């Protein structure tokens, strides 16, 4: 299971948003899922840091072609050289996405996941894009409803549960993760 975390970059990431993203990353790792991010600073770095502190696997998919841009918590670095087009790679690489804060770039990345029909969870109270799109559809096609989560734990629960299409749910995934 691979969970994408998207949100505020390093220049626009308040401490409270950073802390929430770090907790999301830790929750993802504690469930045995792989964290996928854009590999840079802000929310991406915070989630990666939280996951690494829990022994998780972290994939950073960079917009640059130079690996040195990656934050220090990435295990696997994919330097795409694609700029913002790398949002297609991140969204297509994940089973679901969690939005923490964010601005226009985060909104674009969420739209890519939305168009692909990926489950999306917005962590409420983190500001920006997350608060704007929580509990809504992103267009009149109503491809997937962006779910709202009040806590990082709840965000990860929803992301995992809906990534499994509700067929088996989070309890099944947790039991499988323990066997690995």
C-alpha positions in Angstrom: 0.0 0.0 0.0 1.4 3.4 -1.0 0.0 6.6 0.4 0.8 10.0 -1.1 1.1 13.0 1.2 0.9 16.4 -0.5 0.8 19.9 0.9 2.6 23.2 1.8 6.2 23.6 0.5 9.1 24.7 2.6 8.5 28.4 2.1 4.8 28.3 3.2 4.6 25.7 5.9 3.7 26.9 9.4 5.0 24.9 12.4 1.6 23.5 13.1 1.2 22.2 9.6 4.7 20.7 9.7 3.9 19.0 13.0 0.6 17.6 11.5 2.4 16.3 8.4 5.1 14.6 10.6 2.4 12.8 12.5 0.7 11.7 9.2 4.0 10.2 8.1 4.5 8.4 11.4 1.0 7.0 11.2 1.6 5.7 7.6 4.9 4.0 8.7 3.3 2.5 11.8 0.7 0.8 9.6 3.3 -0.7 7.3 2.4 1.4 4.3 4.9 3.1 2.0 5.0 6.9 2.0 5.2 8.7 -1.3 5.9 12.5 -1.5 7.3 15.1 -3.8 10.6 14.7 -1.9 11.2 18.3 -1.1 10.7 20.5 2.0 7.7 21.6 4.1 4.9 19.0 4.4 6.9 16.6 2.2 9.9 16.7 4.5 7.8 16.6 7.6 5.9 13.5 6.5 9.1 11.8 5.4 10.7 12.6 8.7 7.8 11.2 10.7 7.8 8.0 8.6 11.6 7.5 9.0 11.4 8.0 12.7 9.0 5.1 12.8 11.2 3.0 10.5 9.0 3.4 7.4 9.9 3.4 3.7 9.9 6.8 2.0 9.8 7.5 -1.7 10.5 11.1 -3.0 9.5 11.9 -6.5 11.3 15.1 -7.4 10.4 17.7 -10.0 14.1 18.3 -10.6 16.6 16.0 -12.3 19.2 16.6 -9.6 18.9 14.2 -6.6 20.5 16.7 -4.3 17.2 18.6 -4.0 15.7 15.7 -2.0 15.1 16.1 1.7 17.4 13.9 3.9 14.6 11.5 4.9 13.9 9.9 1.4 15.0 6.2 1.0 14.2 6.1 -2.7 14.7 9.2 -4.8 13.2 9.5 -8.3 14.6 12.7 -10.0 12.1 13.2 -12.8 13.2 16.5 -14.3 9.5 17.0 -15.2 8.8 20.1 -13.1 5.1 20.1 -12.0 4.3 17.4 -14.4 5.8 15.1 -11.8 2.4 15.4 -10.1 1.2 12.7 -12.5 3.9 10.4 -11.3 3.2 11.0 -7.6 -0.6 10.6 -8.0 -0.4 7.6 -10.2 2.1 5.9 -7.8 -0.2 6.0 -4.8 -3.2 4.1 -3.7 -4.6 7.2 -2.0 -3.6 10.7 -1.1 -3.6 12.9 2.0 -3.7 16.7 1.7 -2.0 18.7 4.5 -2.3 22.5 4.1 -1.1 23.6 0.7 -1.5 26.1 -2.0 -2.0 26.1 -5.8 0.6 23.4 -6.5 -1.1 21.1 -3.9 -4.5 21.8 -5.5 -3.1 20.8 -8.9 -1.6 17.6 -7.5 -5.0 16.8 -5.7 -6.7 17.4 -9.1 -4.5 14.8 -10.8 -5.4 12.2 -8.1 -9.0 13.2 -8.4 -9.0 12.7 -12.2 -7.5 9.3 -11.6 -10.3 8.4 -9.1 -7.9 8.0 -6.2 -9.3 8.3 -2.7 -8.3 11.7 -1.2 -8.4 12.8 2.4 -7.9 16.4 3.5 -6.6 17.0 7.0 -8.8 19.7 8.4 -7.3 22.6 10.4 -4.1 22.6 8.5 -5.1 25.5 6.3 -4.9 26.2 2.6 -6.0 23.7 0.1 -6.8 21.0 2.7 -9.4 23.2 4.4 -10.8 24.4 1.1 -11.4 21.0 -0.5 -12.3 19.0 2.6 -15.7 17.2 2.3 -16.3 18.2 -1.3 -16.1 17.2 -4.9 -13.6 19.0 -7.1 -15.9 19.4 -10.1 -19.4 18.5 -11.2 -18.4 15.0 -12.4 -18.2 14.0 -8.7 -15.4 11.5 -9.5 -14.5 11.0 -5.8 -15.5 13.0 -2.7 -12.6 14.5 -0.9 -13.0 13.2 2.6 -12.3 15.3 5.7 -10.3 14.1 8.6 -10.0 15.8 12.0 -6.7 14.2 13.0 -3.6 12.7 11.4 -4.6 9.2 12.6 -8.1 9.5 11.2 -6.6 10.8 7.8 -4.4 7.7 7.6 -7.3 5.4 8.6 -9.5 6.8 5.9 -6.8 6.8 3.2 -6.0 3.1 3.9 -9.6 2.0 4.2 -10.7 3.7 1.0 -7.6 2.6 -0.9 -8.8 -0.9 -0.3 -12.1 0.1 -1.8 -13.9 -0.8 1.4 -13.8 -4.5 0.5 -11.7 -5.5 3.5 -11.1 -2.3 5.4 -8.3 -1.1 7.7 -8.5 -4.1 10.1 -7.6 -6.5 7.2 -4.7 -4.3 6.1 -3.3 -4.0 9.6 -3.5 -7.8 10.1 -1.6 -8.4 6.8 1.0 -5.7 7.7 1.7 -7.5 11.0 2.4 -10.7 9.1 5.1 -9.1 6.9 
